[in-house]
Amino acid sequence: MNQLRYVYAVTRPFEGTLPEELHGVAGEPPRLLSHGDLVAVVSPVPADDFEEAPLRARLEDLDWLAATARAHQDVVAALTEVTCPVPLRLATVCRDDDGVRRLLETGHDRFVRTLERLDGRVEWGVKVYAETPARQPESPAPAPAPAAAPAPQDHSGAPPAPTGRDYLRRRLRERHSREGNLEFADAVSRRLHEELSRHAEAAMLHRPQQAQLSHASGQNILNAAYLVPREDSAAFVERLDRLRPDRPGLRVELTGPWAPYSFAGEEGDR
């Protein structure tokens, strides 16, 4: 089977080893490929999946994409335990070992600058979600009774049937509740991002995630990443806990520490 080289990250030479039980993309264990003063972390992958044409088709398969992303992240997370890597984009592939060496040569100065900037730093992710109230099952508004018909007398003690006005009031309350949650979540997101950015070396705003892809409940309002020195991480987390509001309908999620994916590019320090 023709195999290509999947490249997870670039780092400096380091002491220590990756866990023997670690497996990456396509179930293959990663290995280190040294070239000059840089090291690439690679593993073999089948050309039938990772050549340009089949890869484009594979990236449309959300289950395959999720499994590949998890394997990629597992390798980078293990690497982060022993060194400070520059994570590469998902599905970075070279033809063979010589192709990986060319990647290290052509990107040498950029990799070195990025490694110096990210050394000793980790990424924390913060997401804010507005939990919209569950909508009541759709049902048509009650039809008005004929004007000439007298109101029936109900002596059963049962609650009166909803009227068209009751229906409209319920829908209006639902809409106001949703809008109120969204406005509050937006205000919290702005305040959190402003405060956390002051206590991070760099910050990055990502597009809000779509529920269809993230499978998270609620509407994602804030999707941000923060570059923090590893030794300052505990203080950063404590600061978020103090700022986190306790209000129904709002959810604040913290993830990390990660390898600094969001800041690995040349413009990652914006």
C-alpha positions, 0 to 999 in steps of 0.5 A, spaced: 500 500 500 502 506 498 503 511 504 504 518 505 507 522 511 502 525 516 505 531 520 502 533 526 507 538 529 514 541 529 518 542 535 525 543 537 529 536 539 527 534 546 528 529 552 523 524 553 519 520 549 511 519 547 507 514 550 508 507 547 500 506 546 499 512 543 496 511 536 495 517 531 491 518 524 489 511 521 491 508 527 499 508 526 504 510 532 507 517 531 515 517 530 520 523 530 523 525 524 529 530 526 532 535 520 537 540 523 535 543 529 527 541 528 523 535 529 517 533 525 512 528 529 509 524 523 506 517 522 504 513 515 497 514 512 494 511 506 495 514 500 488 512 498 485 516 503 490 522 503 492 524 496 489 530 494 482 528 490 480 522 496 482 527 501 477 532 499 471 527 499 473 524 506 473 531 509 466 531 507 465 525 511 463 528 518 464 522 522 471 521 518 473 528 519 471 527 527 475 521 528 481 524 524 481 530 528 481 526 535 487 522 533 491 528 531 489 532 537 491 526 541 498 526 538 499 533 539 496 533 547 501 527 548 507 532 545 505 538 549 506 534 555 514 533 554 515 539 549 512 546 546 510 544 539 507 548 533 501 544 531 500 544 524 493 544 520 489 538 520 491 533 514 498 536 513 501 531 508 507 530 505 509 525 500 515 521 504 520 523 509 524 527 504 518 531 503 517 532 510 525 535 511 523 540 505 517 542 509 522 543 515 527 547 511 522 551 507 519 553 513 525 553 518 525 561 520 518 561 521 518 555 525 523 558 529 520 564 530 513 561 532 517 556 537 520 562 540 514 566 541 510 560 544 515 557 548 512 555 555 505 557 553 498 554 552 492 555 549 485 556 553 478 556 550 472 560 553 465 559 550 459 562 552 452 559 550 445 562 550 440 557 552 434 558 548 427 556 552 424 550 549 419 552 544 412 549 545 409 544 540 406 548 534 399 548 534 394 553 531 391 559 535 384 557 537 379 560 532 374 565 534 367 563 536 362 566 532 360 573 534 353 571 535 354 565 539 353 565 546 359 563 551 358 556 553 357 555 560 362 550 563 360 547 570 365 542 570 371 545 574 376 544 568 380 550 566 378 554 561 380 553 554 386 557 551 383 563 547 387 566 541 389 572 546 392 566 550 396 563 545 399 570 542 401 572 549 405 565 550 408 566 544 410 573 545 413 571 552 417 565 549 420 570 544 422 576 549 425 570 553 429 568 548 431 575 546 433 577 553 438 571 554 441 572 547 442 580 549 445 578 556 449 572 553 452 578 548 454 583 554 457 577 558 461 575 552 464 582 551 465 583 558 469 576 559 473 577 552 475 584 554 477 582 561 481 575 559 484 579 554 488 583 559 490 577 562 493 573 556 499 574 552 494 574 546 487 573 544 483 570 538 476 570 536 473 564 532 467 564 529 461 561 533 460 554 532 454 551 529 450 546 533 450 541 528 457 540 528 459 541 535 452 538 538 452 543 544 446 545 546 444 553 546 447 558 541 454 559 541 455 567 542 463 567 544 468 562 541 475 565 544 482 562 545 487 565 550 495 564 550 497 564 557 504 562 560 503 555 563 505 558 570 499 563 570 494 558 568 491 557 575 490 564 576 487 565 569 482 559 570 481 562 577 479 569 574 474 566 569 471 563 575 470 569 579 467 572 572 462 567 570 455 569 572 450 564 575 444 565 571 439 560 568 439 560 560 447 562 560 453 557 560 460 558 560 465 553 558 472 553 559 477 548 555 484 546 555 490 547 556 491 545 549 497 546 545 497 553 542 493 551 535 490 558 535 497 562 535 501 557 531 501 561 525 505 568 523 499 572 525 497 568 531 500 573 536 494 578 534 
